[in-house]
Amino acid sequence: MGRTYKRITQRGAYGEESLSKALSSLSEGMPLKTAARYHGISAKTLRRHRDGNVRTPGSVHLGRFVNKLKKE
């Protein structure tokens, strides 16, 4: 029996850094679809973060659990 985790999906693969760069590009006046294509993020995801329809805009959290231990 294998005990190593193998990621199946590509959800959230863009990372928090590219998401924050894309949001700053939007605030500077870049169109949404252009920013999404340039930073490699789905336009729908970028729109949700821009409009504030996520719990913490600008950060990537998958699932309902929050990891309380921060990696430093």
Secondary structure, DSSP 8 states (H G I E B T S, - for coil): ---S------TTTTHHHHHHHHHHHHHTT--HHHHHHHHT--HHHHHHHHHT-SSSTTS---SS----S---
